[in-house]
Amino acid sequence: MKILTGVLLYLLGSQISIAVEQNPEQLIRKTAEQVLMQIKANAELYRADPAKLYALVDEVVLPHFNFEKMTELALGRNKDKISAEQKPIIVKEFRILLVRTYGKALLEFNDQEIIYLPMTPSSKEGYATVKTEIQQAGGFPIPLNYKLRLEAGSWKVYDISVDDVSLVTNYRSSFSRQIRKNGVDGLIKTLRERNQAE
């Protein structure tokens, strides 16, 4: 969990209009500064009232994440089994799961230094990967890669990898297991129960 703390910290941002000329690295740098300021200023409040923490994360994540694409990645081949009625429900519950699972991790961040590696041109137009490393005292740096796609003039994060392991597709095996065992409705029920228990 601590390894993943930096993931949201460096991807969350306030609800501002992001112009096309702002490249992915600039987006991540700017939103990192904005979120860190809020967390540092209100850490005790968020510890005492997790609902306010979840509200903060929910508010600042949404403008910069494509949760529909993230959900498709988590579902893998099972995405074709999802009906038009079930899809928005799963997207909503997966978003809540990510917000609540990693929201508390924000409070564990200890100001580790973030190194932004040089960006290399993407082979696919409209896509980009921002590579960073989180420096660890007395240990090896943790590589974090952020995958973004240009959508209607704004860069949206659709996947994150930690040590070359996709954060989103890390859920794929559990989602697949639930669908095999209890069907799509069973997956929705499991997600809802987990979210309500947080």
Backbone as JSON Lines, residues from 0, in Angstrom:
{"i":0,"aa":"M","n":[0.82,-1.21,0.0],"ca":[0.0,0.0,0.0],"c":[0.86,1.25,0.0]}
{"i":1,"aa":"K","n":[1.94,1.26,0.78],"ca":[2.78,2.44,0.83],"c":[3.42,2.72,-0.52]}
{"i":2,"aa":"I","n":[3.75,1.64,-1.25],"ca":[4.34,1.83,-2.58],"c":[3.35,2.56,-3.49]}
{"i":3,"aa":"L","n":[2.07,2.25,-3.3],"ca":[1.06,2.83,-4.17],"c":[0.63,4.22,-3.74]}
{"i":4,"aa":"T","n":[1.1,4.64,-2.57],"ca":[0.72,5.95,-2.08],"c":[1.03,7.04,-3.08]}
{"i":5,"aa":"G","n":[2.24,6.99,-3.65],"ca":[2.65,8.03,-4.59],"c":[1.83,8.04,-5.86]}
{"i":6,"aa":"V","n":[1.18,6.92,-6.18],"ca":[0.44,6.85,-7.43],"c":[-0.65,7.91,-7.48]}
{"i":7,"aa":"L","n":[-1.53,7.91,-6.5],"ca":[-2.61,8.89,-6.53],"c":[-2.11,10.29,-6.26]}
{"i":8,"aa":"L","n":[-1.15,10.41,-5.38],"ca":[-0.63,11.74,-5.05],"c":[-0.15,12.46,-6.28]}
{"i":9,"aa":"Y","n":[0.44,11.74,-7.21],"ca":[1.03,12.39,-8.37],"c":[0.13,12.36,-9.59]}
{"i":10,"aa":"L","n":[-1.11,11.92,-9.38],"ca":[-2.04,11.92,-10.5],"c":[-3.29,12.73,-10.23]}
{"i":11,"aa":"L","n":[-3.57,13.0,-8.96],"ca":[-4.78,13.73,-8.63],"c":[-4.6,15.2,-8.92]}
{"i":12,"aa":"G","n":[-5.69,15.88,-9.2],"ca":[-5.58,17.32,-9.44],"c":[-6.9,18.01,-9.21]}
{"i":13,"aa":"S","n":[-6.9,19.31,-9.11],"ca":[-8.11,20.06,-8.9],"c":[-8.88,20.19,-10.2]}
{"i":14,"aa":"Q","n":[-10.14,20.62,-10.12],"ca":[-10.99,20.71,-11.29],"c":[-10.69,22.0,-12.05]}
{"i":15,"aa":"I","n":[-9.63,21.95,-12.84],"ca":[-9.28,23.1,-13.66],"c":[-9.29,22.67,-15.11]}
{"i":16,"aa":"S","n":[-9.39,23.61,-15.99],"ca":[-9.38,23.31,-17.42],"c":[-7.95,23.08,-17.87]}
{"i":17,"aa":"I","n":[-7.71,21.92,-18.45],"ca":[-6.37,21.56,-18.92],"c":[-6.29,21.8,-20.43]}
{"i":18,"aa":"A","n":[-5.47,22.7,-20.84],"ca":[-5.35,23.01,-22.26],"c":[-4.53,21.96,-22.97]}
{"i":19,"aa":"V","n":[-4.73,21.85,-24.27],"ca":[-4.01,20.86,-25.06],"c":[-2.5,21.09,-24.97]}
{"i":20,"aa":"E","n":[-2.08,22.37,-24.91],"ca":[-0.65,22.65,-24.93],"c":[0.05,22.19,-23.65]}
{"i":21,"aa":"Q","n":[-0.72,21.85,-22.6],"ca":[-0.09,21.33,-21.39],"c":[0.17,19.85,-21.62]}
{"i":22,"aa":"N","n":[1.45,19.5,-21.66],"ca":[1.77,18.11,-21.95],"c":[1.55,17.23,-20.72]}
{"i":23,"aa":"P","n":[1.57,15.89,-20.89],"ca":[1.27,14.98,-19.78],"c":[2.17,15.19,-18.56]}
{"i":24,"aa":"E","n":[3.46,15.42,-18.79],"ca":[4.35,15.61,-17.64],"c":[3.99,16.87,-16.87]}
{"i":25,"aa":"Q","n":[3.66,17.93,-17.58],"ca":[3.25,19.17,-16.9],"c":[1.98,18.96,-16.1]}
{"i":26,"aa":"L","n":[1.05,18.19,-16.64],"ca":[-0.19,17.9,-15.94],"c":[0.08,17.19,-14.62]}
{"i":27,"aa":"I","n":[0.93,16.17,-14.68],"ca":[1.2,15.39,-13.48],"c":[1.95,16.22,-12.44]}
{"i":28,"aa":"R","n":[2.92,17.01,-12.9],"ca":[3.67,17.86,-11.97],"c":[2.75,18.87,-11.28]}
{"i":29,"aa":"K","n":[1.91,19.51,-12.07],"ca":[1.06,20.57,-11.52],"c":[0.02,20.01,-10.55]}
{"i":30,"aa":"T","n":[-0.62,18.93,-10.93],"ca":[-1.64,18.36,-10.06],"c":[-1.02,17.79,-8.79]}
{"i":31,"aa":"A","n":[0.2,17.3,-8.88],"ca":[0.9,16.79,-7.69],"c":[1.03,17.89,-6.65]}
{"i":32,"aa":"E","n":[1.47,19.05,-7.09],"ca":[1.66,20.16,-6.17],"c":[0.35,20.58,-5.52]}
{"i":33,"aa":"Q","n":[-0.71,20.61,-6.31],"ca":[-2.01,21.02,-5.79],"c":[-2.54,20.05,-4.73]}
{"i":34,"aa":"V","n":[-2.41,18.77,-4.99],"ca":[-2.93,17.78,-4.05],"c":[-2.1,17.74,-2.78]}
{"i":35,"aa":"L","n":[-0.8,17.79,-2.92],"ca":[0.06,17.75,-1.74],"c":[-0.25,18.9,-0.79]}
{"i":36,"aa":"M","n":[-0.54,20.06,-1.34],"ca":[-0.86,21.21,-0.5],"c":[-2.13,20.95,0.31]}
{"i":37,"aa":"Q","n":[-3.12,20.37,-0.35],"ca":[-4.38,20.08,0.34],"c":[-4.23,19.01,1.41]}
{"i":38,"aa":"I","n":[-3.49,17.97,1.09],"ca":[-3.3,16.89,2.05],"c":[-2.52,17.37,3.27]}
{"i":39,"aa":"K","n":[-1.45,18.12,3.04],"ca":[-0.64,18.61,4.16],"c":[-1.42,19.56,5.05]}
{"i":40,"aa":"A","n":[-2.26,20.38,4.45],"ca":[-3.0,21.37,5.21],"c":[-4.15,20.76,6.01]}
{"i":41,"aa":"N","n":[-4.63,19.6,5.59],"ca":[-5.82,19.04,6.23],"c":[-5.66,17.58,6.66]}
{"i":42,"aa":"A","n":[-4.44,17.14,6.87],"ca":[-4.18,15.73,7.17],"c":[-4.96,15.23,8.38]}
{"i":43,"aa":"E","n":[-4.96,16.01,9.46],"ca":[-5.65,15.59,10.68],"c":[-7.15,15.5,10.47]}
{"i":44,"aa":"L","n":[-7.7,16.43,9.71],"ca":[-9.13,16.4,9.41],"c":[-9.49,15.13,8.66]}
{"i":45,"aa":"Y","n":[-8.67,14.76,7.68],"ca":[-8.96,13.58,6.88],"c":[-8.79,12.29,7.7]}
{"i":46,"aa":"R","n":[-7.85,12.3,8.62],"ca":[-7.68,11.12,9.48],"c":[-8.9,10.93,10.39]}
{"i":47,"aa":"A","n":[-9.42,12.05,10.87],"ca":[-10.56,11.99,11.78],"c":[-11.87,11.71,11.05]}
{"i":48,"aa":"D","n":[-11.95,12.13,9.8],"ca":[-13.19,11.97,9.03],"c":[-12.88,11.46,7.64]}
{"i":49,"aa":"P","n":[-12.78,10.13,7.49],"ca":[-12.44,9.55,6.18],"c":[-13.41,9.96,5.07]}
{"i":50,"aa":"A","n":[-14.65,10.25,5.42],"ca":[-15.62,10.65,4.39],"c":[-15.16,11.91,3.66]}
{"i":51,"aa":"K","n":[-14.56,12.83,4.4],"ca":[-14.05,14.05,3.78],"c":[-12.85,13.73,2.89]}
{"i":52,"aa":"L","n":[-12.04,12.76,3.3],"ca":[-10.91,12.32,2.48],"c":[-11.41,11.72,1.18]}
{"i":53,"aa":"Y","n":[-12.43,10.84,1.28],"ca":[-12.99,10.23,0.08],"c":[-13.58,11.28,-0.85]}
{"i":54,"aa":"A","n":[-14.22,12.28,-0.26],"ca":[-14.81,13.35,-1.07],"c":[-13.74,14.14,-1.8]}
{"i":55,"aa":"L","n":[-12.63,14.4,-1.12],"ca":[-11.52,15.1,-1.76],"c":[-10.97,14.29,-2.93]}
{"i":56,"aa":"V","n":[-10.7,13.02,-2.67],"ca":[-10.15,12.16,-3.72],"c":[-11.12,12.06,-4.89]}
{"i":57,"aa":"D","n":[-12.39,11.88,-4.58],"ca":[-13.4,11.77,-5.62],"c":[-13.46,13.03,-6.46]}
{"i":58,"aa":"E","n":[-13.37,14.16,-5.8],"ca":[-13.46,15.44,-6.51],"c":[-12.27,15.69,-7.41]}
{"i":59,"aa":"V","n":[-11.07,15.38,-6.94],"ca":[-9.89,15.73,-7.72],"c":[-9.47,14.66,-8.72]}
{"i":60,"aa":"V","n":[-9.93,13.44,-8.53],"ca":[-9.56,12.37,-9.48],"c":[-10.35,12.49,-10.78]}
{"i":61,"aa":"L","n":[-11.64,12.7,-10.66],"ca":[-12.52,12.59,-11.81],"c":[-12.11,13.38,-13.05]}
{"i":62,"aa":"P","n":[-11.63,14.61,-12.92],"ca":[-11.29,15.34,-14.14],"c":[-10.15,14.75,-14.94]}
{"i":63,"aa":"H","n":[-9.32,13.93,-14.33],"ca":[-8.1,13.49,-15.0],"c":[-8.0,11.97,-15.23]}
{"i":64,"aa":"F","n":[-9.07,11.25,-14.92],"ca":[-9.05,9.8,-15.1],"c":[-10.16,9.37,-16.04]}
{"i":65,"aa":"N","n":[-9.88,8.38,-16.87],"ca":[-10.89,7.76,-17.71],"c":[-11.27,6.43,-17.04]}
{"i":66,"aa":"F","n":[-12.28,6.48,-16.17],"ca":[-12.66,5.29,-15.41],"c":[-13.3,4.23,-16.29]}
{"i":67,"aa":"E","n":[-13.91,4.64,-17.38],"ca":[-14.49,3.65,-18.29],"c":[-13.39,2.79,-18.91]}
{"i":68,"aa":"K","n":[-12.33,3.44,-19.37],"ca":[-11.2,2.69,-19.94],"c":[-10.51,1.85,-18.88]}
{"i":69,"aa":"M","n":[-10.36,2.39,-17.68],"ca":[-9.73,1.64,-16.59],"c":[-10.54,0.39,-16.24]}
{"i":70,"aa":"T","n":[-11.87,0.53,-16.26],"ca":[-12.73,-0.62,-15.96],"c":[-12.62,-1.68,-17.05]}
{"i":71,"aa":"E","n":[-12.54,-1.24,-18.3],"ca":[-12.38,-2.19,-19.4],"c":[-11.09,-2.98,-19.26]}
{"i":72,"aa":"L","n":[-10.02,-2.3,-18.86],"ca":[-8.74,-2.98,-18.66],"c":[-8.83,-3.99,-17.53]}
{"i":73,"aa":"A","n":[-9.54,-3.63,-16.47],"ca":[-9.69,-4.54,-15.34],"c":[-10.54,-5.75,-15.7]}
{"i":74,"aa":"L","n":[-11.51,-5.56,-16.57],"ca":[-12.38,-6.67,-16.97],"c":[-11.7,-7.58,-17.99]}
{"i":75,"aa":"G","n":[-10.79,-7.04,-18.8],"ca":[-10.12,-7.85,-19.81],"c":[-11.11,-8.41,-20.81]}
{"i":76,"aa":"R","n":[-10.99,-9.7,-21.11],"ca":[-11.88,-10.32,-22.1],"c":[-13.33,-10.38,-21.62]}
{"i":77,"aa":"N","n":[-13.54,-10.26,-20.32],"ca":[-14.9,-10.31,-19.79],"c":[-15.71,-9.07,-20.1]}
{"i":78,"aa":"K","n":[-15.08,-8.04,-20.64],"ca":[-15.82,-6.81,-20.93],"c":[-16.94,-7.05,-21.94]}
{"i":79,"aa":"D","n":[-16.79,-8.07,-22.8],"ca":[-17.82,-8.37,-23.79],"c":[-19.04,-9.05,-23.17]}
{"i":80,"aa":"K","n":[-18.92,-9.48,-21.92],"ca":[-20.04,-10.13,-21.23],"c":[-20.91,-9.12,-20.48]}
{"i":81,"aa":"I","n":[-20.48,-7.87,-20.47],"ca":[-21.18,-6.85,-19.71],"c":[-22.28,-6.22,-20.57]}
{"i":82,"aa":"S","n":[-23.48,-6.16,-20.04],"ca":[-24.59,-5.56,-20.79],"c":[-24.52,-4.04,-20.7]}
{"i":83,"aa":"A","n":[-25.3,-3.38,-21.54],"ca":[-25.33,-1.91,-21.55],"c":[-25.84,-1.37,-20.21]}
{"i":84,"aa":"E","n":[-26.71,-2.13,-19.54],"ca":[-27.23,-1.7,-18.25],"c":[-26.21,-1.92,-17.13]}
{"i":85,"aa":"Q","n":[-25.42,-2.97,-17.24],"ca":[-24.45,-3.31,-16.19],"c":[-23.2,-2.45,-16.23]}
{"i":86,"aa":"K","n":[-22.81,-2.0,-17.43],"ca":[-21.54,-1.3,-17.6],"c":[-21.4,-0.06,-16.72]}
{"i":87,"aa":"P","n":[-22.37,0.88,-16.74],"ca":[-22.2,2.06,-15.89],"c":[-22.17,1.75,-14.4]}
{"i":88,"aa":"I","n":[-22.83,0.68,-14.0],"ca":[-22.84,0.28,-12.58],"c":[-21.46,-0.2,-12.18]}
{"i":89,"aa":"I","n":[-20.83,-1.02,-13.05],"ca":[-19.5,-1.54,-12.74],"c":[-18.48,-0.41,-12.74]}
{"i":90,"aa":"V","n":[-18.58,0.5,-13.7],"ca":[-17.66,1.65,-13.75],"c":[-17.77,2.46,-12.46]}
{"i":91,"aa":"K","n":[-19.0,2.7,-12.02],"ca":[-19.22,3.48,-10.8],"c":[-18.63,2.78,-9.58]}
{"i":92,"aa":"E","n":[-18.9,1.49,-9.45],"ca":[-18.42,0.76,-8.27],"c":[-16.89,0.61,-8.28]}
{"i":93,"aa":"F","n":[-16.31,0.45,-9.47],"ca":[-14.85,0.34,-9.55],"c":[-14.2,1.67,-9.2]}
{"i":94,"aa":"R","n":[-14.83,2.76,-9.63],"ca":[-14.32,4.08,-9.27],"c":[-14.33,4.28,-7.75]}
{"i":95,"aa":"I","n":[-15.44,3.9,-7.13],"ca":[-15.54,4.01,-5.67],"c":[-14.48,3.15,-4.99]}
{"i":96,"aa":"L","n":[-14.28,1.94,-5.52],"ca":[-13.28,1.04,-4.96],"c":[-11.89,1.66,-4.99]}
{"i":97,"aa":"L","n":[-11.52,2.24,-6.14],"ca":[-10.2,2.85,-6.26],"c":[-10.06,4.06,-5.34]}
{"i":98,"aa":"V","n":[-11.1,4.88,-5.28],"ca":[-11.06,6.07,-4.43],"c":[-10.87,5.68,-2.97]}
{"i":99,"aa":"R","n":[-11.64,4.71,-2.5],"ca":[-11.6,4.34,-1.08],"c":[-10.38,3.51,-0.73]}
{"i":100,"aa":"T","n":[-9.95,2.66,-1.65],"ca":[-8.79,1.83,-1.37],"c":[-7.53,2.65,-1.22]}
{"i":101,"aa":"Y","n":[-7.35,3.61,-2.11],"ca":[-6.1,4.38,-2.12],"c":[-6.21,5.76,-1.47]}
{"i":102,"aa":"G","n":[-7.42,6.15,-1.13],"ca":[-7.58,7.44,-0.47],"c":[-6.8,7.53,0.83]}
{"i":103,"aa":"K","n":[-6.94,6.5,1.66],"ca":[-6.25,6.5,2.94],"c":[-4.73,6.46,2.77]}
{"i":104,"aa":"A","n":[-4.29,5.89,1.66],"ca":[-2.84,5.8,1.42],"c":[-2.22,7.18,1.23]}
{"i":105,"aa":"L","n":[-3.03,8.14,0.85],"ca":[-2.51,9.5,0.68],"c":[-1.91,10.03,1.98]}
{"i":106,"aa":"L","n":[-2.49,9.64,3.09],"ca":[-2.03,10.15,4.38],"c":[-0.69,9.55,4.8]}
{"i":107,"aa":"E","n":[-0.25,8.5,4.11],"ca":[1.0,7.84,4.47],"c":[2.21,8.42,3.74]}
{"i":108,"aa":"F","n":[1.95,9.3,2.8],"ca":[3.05,9.84,2.0],"c":[4.03,10.62,2.87]}
{"i":109,"aa":"N","n":[5.32,10.37,2.68],"ca":[6.35,10.98,3.53],"c":[7.31,11.88,2.75]}
{"i":110,"aa":"D","n":[6.8,12.57,1.75],"ca":[7.6,13.53,0.99],"c":[8.8,12.91,0.3]}
{"i":111,"aa":"Q","n":[8.66,11.68,-0.19],"ca":[9.74,11.1,-0.97],"c":[9.96,11.93,-2.24]}
{"i":112,"aa":"E","n":[11.2,11.99,-2.68],"ca":[11.5,12.76,-3.88],"c":[11.04,12.01,-5.12]}
{"i":113,"aa":"I","n":[10.46,12.76,-6.05],"ca":[10.01,12.18,-7.3],"c":[10.94,12.63,-8.42]}
{"i":114,"aa":"I","n":[11.46,11.66,-9.15],"ca":[12.33,11.94,-10.29],"c":[11.52,11.71,-11.57]}
{"i":115,"aa":"Y","n":[11.45,12.74,-12.41],"ca":[10.75,12.62,-13.69],"c":[11.78,12.27,-14.77]}
{"i":116,"aa":"L","n":[11.59,11.12,-15.37],"ca":[12.51,10.66,-16.4],"c":[12.14,11.3,-17.74]}
{"i":117,"aa":"P","n":[13.12,11.44,-18.64],"ca":[12.84,12.05,-19.94],"c":[11.75,11.29,-20.69]}
{"i":118,"aa":"M","n":[10.83,12.04,-21.26],"ca":[9.75,11.42,-22.03],"c":[10.25,11.06,-23.42]}
{"i":119,"aa":"T","n":[9.82,9.91,-23.89],"ca":[10.15,9.49,-25.24],"c":[8.88,9.54,-26.09]}
{"i":120,"aa":"P","n":[9.01,9.91,-27.37],"ca":[7.82,10.01,-28.22],"c":[7.05,8.69,-28.28]}
{"i":121,"aa":"S","n":[5.74,8.78,-28.25],"ca":[4.9,7.59,-28.34],"c":[4.77,7.16,-29.8]}
{"i":122,"aa":"S","n":[4.7,5.86,-30.01],"ca":[4.54,5.35,-31.37],"c":[3.1,5.48,-31.84]}
{"i":123,"aa":"K","n":[2.2,5.81,-30.93],"ca":[0.78,5.93,-31.25],"c":[0.33,7.34,-30.94]}
{"i":124,"aa":"E","n":[-0.17,8.04,-31.93],"ca":[-0.58,9.43,-31.76],"c":[-1.71,9.54,-30.75]}
{"i":125,"aa":"G","n":[-1.61,10.53,-29.87],"ca":[-2.64,10.74,-28.87],"c":[-2.45,9.94,-27.6]}
{"i":126,"aa":"Y","n":[-1.34,9.23,-27.5],"ca":[-1.02,8.45,-26.3],"c":[0.33,8.89,-25.76]}
{"i":127,"aa":"A","n":[0.5,8.77,-24.45],"ca":[1.78,9.15,-23.84],"c":[1.99,8.36,-22.55]}
{"i":128,"aa":"T","n":[3.25,8.18,-22.2],"ca":[3.61,7.55,-20.93],"c":[4.57,8.47,-20.2]}
{"i":129,"aa":"V","n":[4.22,8.83,-18.98],"ca":[5.09,9.63,-18.14],"c":[5.77,8.68,-17.15]}
{"i":130,"aa":"K","n":[7.1,8.66,-17.22],"ca":[7.86,7.74,-16.36],"c":[8.5,8.52,-15.2]}
{"i":131,"aa":"T","n":[8.29,8.01,-14.0],"ca":[8.88,8.63,-12.83],"c":[9.46,7.56,-11.92]}
{"i":132,"aa":"E","n":[10.23,8.01,-10.96],"ca":[10.75,7.12,-9.92],"c":[10.57,7.8,-8.57]}
{"i":133,"aa":"I","n":[10.08,7.03,-7.6],"ca":[9.97,7.53,-6.24],"c":[11.21,7.07,-5.48]}
{"i":134,"aa":"Q","n":[11.96,8.02,-4.98],"ca":[13.18,7.71,-4.25],"c":[12.84,7.19,-2.85]}
{"i":135,"aa":"Q","n":[13.5,6.11,-2.44],"ca":[13.27,5.51,-1.13],"c":[14.56,5.58,-0.31]}
{"i":136,"aa":"A","n":[14.46,6.08,0.9],"ca":[15.64,6.17,1.77],"c":[16.19,4.77,2.04]}
{"i":137,"aa":"G","n":[17.46,4.58,1.68],"ca":[18.1,3.29,1.93],"c":[17.63,2.16,1.04]}
{"i":138,"aa":"G","n":[16.91,2.48,-0.03],"ca":[16.42,1.42,-0.92],"c":[16.43,1.85,-2.37]}
{"i":139,"aa":"F","n":[16.06,0.93,-3.22],"ca":[16.01,1.23,-4.65],"c":[14.8,2.1,-4.96]}
{"i":140,"aa":"P","n":[14.9,2.98,-5.95],"ca":[13.75,3.79,-6.35],"c":[12.64,2.92,-6.93]}
{"i":141,"aa":"I","n":[11.42,3.35,-6.75],"ca":[10.25,2.62,-7.25],"c":[9.79,3.26,-8.56]}
{"i":142,"aa":"P","n":[9.87,2.52,-9.66],"ca":[9.43,3.09,-10.94],"c":[7.9,3.14,-11.04]}
{"i":143,"aa":"L","n":[7.39,4.28,-11.45],"ca":[5.96,4.46,-11.67],"c":[5.75,5.01,-13.07]}
{"i":144,"aa":"N","n":[4.95,4.34,-13.86],"ca":[4.64,4.79,-15.21],"c":[3.17,5.13,-15.31]}
{"i":145,"aa":"Y","n":[2.87,6.29,-15.89],"ca":[1.51,6.75,-16.02],"c":[1.14,6.77,-17.5]}
{"i":146,"aa":"K","n":[0.12,6.03,-17.87],"ca":[-0.32,5.99,-19.26],"c":[-1.51,6.92,-19.45]}
{"i":147,"aa":"L","n":[-1.4,7.79,-20.42],"ca":[-2.44,8.78,-20.68],"c":[-2.86,8.76,-22.14]}
{"i":148,"aa":"R","n":[-4.09,9.23,-22.35],"ca":[-4.63,9.33,-23.7],"c":[-5.26,10.71,-23.86]}
{"i":149,"aa":"L","n":[-5.06,11.32,-25.01],"ca":[-5.62,12.64,-25.29],"c":[-7.08,12.49,-25.71]}
{"i":150,"aa":"E","n":[-7.97,13.13,-24.93],"ca":[-9.4,13.01,-25.19],"c":[-10.04,14.39,-25.16]}
{"i":151,"aa":"A","n":[-10.55,14.83,-26.27],"ca":[-11.24,16.12,-26.38],"c":[-10.4,17.26,-25.8]}
{"i":152,"aa":"G","n":[-9.12,17.25,-26.1],"ca":[-8.25,18.34,-25.69],"c":[-7.64,18.2,-24.31]}
{"i":153,"aa":"S","n":[-7.94,17.12,-23.59],"ca":[-7.38,16.92,-22.26],"c":[-6.72,15.55,-22.16]}
{"i":154,"aa":"W","n":[-5.62,15.48,-21.43],"ca":[-4.96,14.2,-21.19],"c":[-5.65,13.49,-20.03]}
{"i":155,"aa":"K","n":[-6.0,12.22,-20.24],"ca":[-6.66,11.42,-19.21],"c":[-5.81,10.18,-18.9]}
{"i":156,"aa":"V","n":[-5.65,9.92,-17.62],"ca":[-4.93,8.72,-17.19],"c":[-5.85,7.52,-17.33]}
{"i":157,"aa":"Y","n":[-5.35,6.45,-17.95],"ca":[-6.15,5.25,-18.07],"c":[-5.46,4.01,-17.51]}
{"i":158,"aa":"D","n":[-4.2,4.15,-17.12],"ca":[-3.53,3.03,-16.46],"c":[-2.28,3.54,-15.75]}
{"i":159,"aa":"I","n":[-1.88,2.83,-14.73],"ca":[-0.69,3.14,-13.94],"c":[0.04,1.84,-13.69]}
{"i":160,"aa":"S","n":[1.36,1.84,-13.81],"ca":[2.11,0.64,-13.48],"c":[3.13,0.95,-12.39]}
{"i":161,"aa":"V","n":[3.24,0.04,-11.45],"ca":[4.19,0.13,-10.35],"c":[5.14,-1.05,-10.49]}
{"i":162,"aa":"D","n":[6.42,-0.75,-10.7],"ca":[7.39,-1.82,-10.95],"c":[6.94,-2.7,-12.11]}
{"i":163,"aa":"D","n":[6.44,-2.08,-13.16],"ca":[5.98,-2.75,-14.38],"c":[4.76,-3.63,-14.17]}
{"i":164,"aa":"V","n":[4.05,-3.46,-13.05],"ca":[2.81,-4.18,-12.8],"c":[1.66,-3.18,-12.88]}
{"i":165,"aa":"S","n":[0.72,-3.43,-13.77],"ca":[-0.41,-2.52,-13.96],"c":[-1.3,-2.5,-12.74]}
{"i":166,"aa":"L","n":[-1.56,-1.3,-12.24],"ca":[-2.43,-1.13,-11.08],"c":[-3.85,-1.57,-11.41]}
{"i":167,"aa":"V","n":[-4.32,-1.22,-12.6],"ca":[-5.7,-1.52,-12.98],"c":[-5.88,-3.0,-13.31]}
{"i":168,"aa":"T","n":[-5.01,-3.54,-14.15],"ca":[-5.17,-4.94,-14.54],"c":[-4.81,-5.89,-13.4]}
{"i":169,"aa":"N","n":[-4.28,-5.36,-12.32],"ca":[-4.03,-6.17,-11.14],"c":[-5.35,-6.72,-10.58]}
{"i":170,"aa":"Y","n":[-6.46,-6.05,-10.89],"ca":[-7.77,-6.52,-10.45],"c":[-8.36,-7.56,-11.39]}
{"i":171,"aa":"R","n":[-7.72,-7.77,-12.53],"ca":[-8.34,-8.6,-13.57],"c":[-8.61,-10.03,-13.1]}
{"i":172,"aa":"S","n":[-7.68,-10.63,-12.39],"ca":[-7.87,-12.02,-11.97],"c":[-9.03,-12.15,-10.99]}
{"i":173,"aa":"S","n":[-9.15,-11.21,-10.05],"ca":[-10.25,-11.3,-9.09],"c":[-11.59,-11.03,-9.76]}
{"i":174,"aa":"F","n":[-11.63,-10.09,-10.71],"ca":[-12.86,-9.83,-11.44],"c":[-13.27,-11.06,-12.25]}
{"i":175,"aa":"S","n":[-12.3,-11.66,-12.92],"ca":[-12.58,-12.84,-13.73],"c":[-13.09,-13.99,-12.88]}
{"i":176,"aa":"R","n":[-12.48,-14.16,-11.72],"ca":[-12.9,-15.23,-10.8],"c":[-14.33,-15.03,-10.33]}
{"i":177,"aa":"Q","n":[-14.67,-13.8,-10.0],"ca":[-16.04,-13.51,-9.55],"c":[-17.05,-13.75,-10.67]}
{"i":178,"aa":"I","n":[-16.72,-13.36,-11.9],"ca":[-17.64,-13.55,-13.01],"c":[-17.83,-15.03,-13.31]}
{"i":179,"aa":"R","n":[-16.74,-15.81,-13.27],"ca":[-16.85,-17.25,-13.5],"c":[-17.72,-17.91,-12.44]}
{"i":180,"aa":"K","n":[-17.59,-17.47,-11.23],"ca":[-18.29,-18.1,-10.1],"c":[-19.73,-17.64,-9.97]}
{"i":181,"aa":"N","n":[-19.98,-16.34,-10.09],"ca":[-21.3,-15.8,-9.8],"c":[-21.89,-14.91,-10.9]}
{"i":182,"aa":"G","n":[-21.2,-14.84,-12.04],"ca":[-21.71,-14.02,-13.12],"c":[-21.42,-12.54,-12.89]}
{"i":183,"aa":"V","n":[-21.82,-11.72,-13.86],"ca":[-21.56,-10.28,-13.78],"c":[-22.29,-9.67,-12.59]}
{"i":184,"aa":"D","n":[-23.52,-10.1,-12.34],"ca":[-24.27,-9.58,-11.2],"c":[-23.57,-9.91,-9.89]}
{"i":185,"aa":"G","n":[-22.91,-11.05,-9.85],"ca":[-22.15,-11.42,-8.66],"c":[-20.97,-10.49,-8.44]}
{"i":186,"aa":"L","n":[-20.32,-10.1,-9.53],"ca":[-19.21,-9.14,-9.42],"c":[-19.71,-7.8,-8.89]}
{"i":187,"aa":"I","n":[-20.83,-7.34,-9.44],"ca":[-21.41,-6.07,-8.98],"c":[-21.75,-6.15,-7.5]}
{"i":188,"aa":"K","n":[-22.34,-7.25,-7.07],"ca":[-22.71,-7.43,-5.66],"c":[-21.47,-7.4,-4.77]}
{"i":189,"aa":"T","n":[-20.39,-8.06,-5.2],"ca":[-19.15,-8.09,-4.43],"c":[-18.54,-6.7,-4.31]}
{"i":190,"aa":"L","n":[-18.52,-5.96,-5.43],"ca":[-17.97,-4.61,-5.41],"c":[-18.77,-3.7,-4.47]}
{"i":191,"aa":"R","n":[-20.09,-3.8,-4.55],"ca":[-20.94,-2.98,-3.7],"c":[-20.71,-3.29,-2.22]}
{"i":192,"aa":"E","n":[-20.64,-4.57,-1.91],"ca":[-20.45,-4.97,-0.51],"c":[-19.1,-4.49,0.01]}
{"i":193,"aa":"R","n":[-18.07,-4.58,-0.82],"ca":[-16.76,-4.14,-0.4],"c":[-16.73,-2.62,-0.2]}
{"i":194,"aa":"N","n":[-17.37,-1.9,-1.08],"ca":[-17.4,-0.44,-0.96],"c":[-18.18,0.0,0.27]}
{"i":195,"aa":"Q","n":[-19.27,-0.68,0.57],"ca":[-20.07,-0.32,1.73],"c":[-19.36,-0.65,3.05]}
{"i":196,"aa":"A","n":[-18.46,-1.63,2.98],"ca":[-17.75,-2.03,4.19],"c":[-16.61,-1.08,4.54]}
{"i":197,"aa":"E","n":[-16.17,-0.25,3.58],"ca":[-15.04,0.65,3.81],"c":[-15.42,1.76,4.76]}
